[in-house]
Amino acid sequence: MDRVLLALSLVFFAPTLALFLELLSPSGIRVVLVGSSVKVLEIPDVYSRFDVAIAAASAFAAGASASAILIRSQRREAQFPRFVESERRVYEFLLERGEEAYQCEICEALGLSKSTVSEIVRRLEFCGLVEVKRRGSGTW
């Protein structure tokens, strides 16, 4: 799971928890009647404006982050079906490795030619799935 998706998940769960807790604990309101006599009347289980504001902000934050998670996952899934098996293997190798890799390392690990790996990495970069750094004569 990438870091952006993890952050979006945390942004989703935190306001969802806040919304859940806020809806579980409505506060009471006290009404003081002034007239011929003073009475204090308490109305239990009423949401104050502050309670409603917290609930609305939590619902908005949870909805926005859930939408971002959904869009991000759909974008990633939409790119995979266009990949041939060798492209998928290269991408999964890079994900499992979790760090930078020289193209020659990819060639050795997967048994692919340099030209094939170069073309696959170029395509993955075009899709925004990898970042290519060119240093001297090597690409990683």
Secondary structure, DSSP 8 states (H G I E B T S, - for coil): --HHHHHHHHHHHHHHHHHHHHHH--EEEEEEE-SSS-EEEEEEEE--HHHHHHHHHHHHHHHHHHHHHHHHHHHHHHHGGG--HHHHHHHHHHHHH-S---HHHHHHHHT--HHHHHHHHHHHHHTTS----EETTEE-
